[in-house]
C-alpha cells in the first residue's frame, strides 16, 4: 500500500507539531529548502523531530522560530550565552539565537530509504567535517562566483558577435 503524501505550510503544521512534542512524542516531516544540502534534500528526505530533553549542544539540529516568525532547521555550530546556527549549505552564521526559540531537535533522518540516527559515528563525523570546512567552502564559492562573472560576461559578448 502506497503512503499518502500531504503538503502543508509549516505555519499550519506548527500547532500540531508543538502539541505532539509537548506530549513527549516525535514528529516526522520533509524539510523544505536547500539550506541543509547535501544532508537533507527537499521532498526526498525526512527528519524525525523530538522534544528537547537536554541542553542543546554543538552539532545538534534544532527546529527553531526566528524573531521574524519563520521556522528554520539549521545546525548549531556554537554554544554560548546564545546559540549560533547555520545550514549545511550556507557559509553565513546566524548568531544570537535563544533557547526559548528552539522547538524540537532532530534525532533521526531518512535518506535514500534508510533511517539514520544522530548518534551514528558516520553522521557525527560528517557534522564535524562539514563544519570545519566552512571557510574553505566559502572561499571556493567566491572563486566560482568570480569565475562565472568573468567568463559569463565573455560568453555573452561572444554570442552578440555571431
Order of alpha helices (4+ residues) and beta strands (2+ residues): alpha-beta-beta-beta-beta-beta-beta-beta-beta-alpha-alpha
